[in-house]
Amino acid sequence: MAASALSTSASMTGAGHEYAVVVDGGRQYRVMEGQELEIDFRHLAAGAELVFDDVLAVSKAGMLTIGKPKVKGATVKAEVLGLVQGQKIYVQKFKRRKNYRRRTGHRSLSTKIRIASITA
């Protein structure tokens, strides 16, 4: 399956900036070099390199390459910045007239990364 190339205007591609659409954890992220974002938790130390091979689209120099379903040979490399905790989420259980009330909560962990390079 070959990747198709479409020419798009600069306004559609973010005014000439290169970007890629990657899949991680069932979600799609539109990433650019130098961008910082939070992804699902991974057991990686700060400073480790993370490589995304599931690249759905790449835009470079005004050319948009869309994969069917993935762009062949395209990778996105990222540097792990560290772990972050999300906001506290409360879970409440309640049964009326039974004096039953429970309140628990948790803070999910995420991994913060910075996109280092996009290769296509």
Secondary structure, DSSP 8 states (H G I E B T S, - for coil): ---EEEE--TTTTTTT--EEEEEETTEEEEEETT-EEEEE-----TT-EEEE--EEEEEETTEEEE-SSS-TT-EEEEEEEEEEE---EEEEEEETTTTEEEEEEE--EEEEEEEEEEE-
